[in-house]
């Protein structure tokens, strides 16, 4: 049984930072590219960032480029999302996801496994 468990969400003031972690079990983690997505109330789920199997390649949505950093530790079966200079518009439920594609993808339908999500709220 595959499980992805996100932790690290919370309430932070604008300009602050948070670090999300997503730990996987039940799969060979190093064989999966990983992504982070987010969904704000009343909106569709949007791509945030993705990372290749080895961690050598990363990709970001324009809205978070330069502020967020995705990384992974294959020895710990964990992917991270470091979020700096947070803005109120970053408020959303953040999800990590795993895809069996060779490299990263921003298409949510390419991701087979999803976590339960963690709430991030940025106050102004």
C-alpha positions, 0 to 999 in steps of 0.5 A: 500500500502506497502512502504519501504523508505531508507535514509542515503546514501551518499559519504564517505571516506574509514574508515568512517561511515554511518547510513542507515534507512528504514521506513516502512508503510502499513504493521504490521512492527513487524510481518516482519523480515527485511533485507538489501541487496546491488547491485554494478554496473554490479553485482548481488544483495547480502545479507548484514544483516538481523534481526528477528521480535523482533530484538533478532536475527541478521545475517551478510554476512562475508564481513561485519561482525564486521563492520556493525550492523543491528537493528530495532525499532518496535515502529518507524517502522524502521530498521537501518544499521550502517556501520563503517570502510567502504571500497571502495568495500562497494560501492553499492545501498543498499536496505531494504526488508521485509519478512513474514518469522518467522525469518531472511533469506538471500535469496532475493526471500523470501522478499516480499517488497523492498525499492527503494534503497539508494546509498552508495559510498566509496572513497579510 
